[in-house]
Amino acid sequence: MSLVSFRKLEKNYGPLRIVKGIDLEIGDKEFVVLVGPSGCGKSTTLRMLAGLESVSGGEIRIGERVVNKLPPRERDIAMVFQDYALYPHKTVYENMAFSLKVRGVGAAEIKTRIAQAAEMLGIGQLLDRKPSQLSGGQRQRVAMGRAIVRRPQVFLFDEPLSNLDAKLRGQVRTEIKRLHQAVGTTIIYVTHDQVEAMTLADRIVILKGGEIEQVGTPDEVYNNPASVFVGGFIGSPAMNFAKGAIRSGEIVLDGGATIPLHRNSAGRTNGLEGREVTVGIRPEHFVPAGQGHALSGRVQVVEPLGSDTLIHFALGSSTLTARVAPDMRPGPGESLSIGVDPSRIHLFDAATERAIN
């Protein structure tokens, strides 16, 4: 069952098209993350769903209702903002109770809902404080609690972790995941951080220039990126790319290095001979030289990270990054022999940048 749907959704500011005909179905209780670079239309899409931006074209449905013309208060959604949007003169309790009082919910029910939300989020001891007395992470938990007590059909999160430091981002991200597991409500979450998308989402919607580039589970978009853009956006460190061409059953990289072309189960190469390609290799898919097809490069920079090491090396005209064991520490300028599994190579058409299946 689809709880939220966008059909040919558009947003224009004069001649400027921000959202360009998005079609998307989001199921009941699903956690969907809209991800992409700044300016791709993800926050604008969320704000149209919330009723904070008008719709230039297309349709938004929540359940069976078309909500294009409905004011925010009638859409049965709750939104958590990047900047918390708490009332500074009210206590935590009063912030969480405000929307319920406006809706005429009784005092006893308000108290019960706030107690339940506060226990879930670990903010019971903060109910008498003002926002100025809270840390950033505590304020974001309060903002989440204010959304929870409303018991909406849909929770909307607009880059809620952007103002937090790295440690707090990890903690609050865990709280959001736990929240979804506990309440089971549909969540639509916007971020530019692909790590958030990968760790939180049931499905990821990757946007580029106001259009959907790919929709899939975290595993699908990681293992089978539909384009160079998706391959480079999902994964950290980013996927390596090098120019090449298919010659005599091999991938010949710019600079002359070759990699055997991984063949399908029928032993064919799908008519790829002579095709110009962009080759994608994830840093974590390099292996010791004796365990895969060997490539020879020259070390440029080494980054020890404790749990592993990143080696940046030149291969022909390309600079590639390999994630290797922590004890592998070649020096800058040294020659490097490293292996790659041909079955883990991604091929994209050089002209269209779309994946070659």
Disulfide bonds with the S-S distance in Angstrom:
none
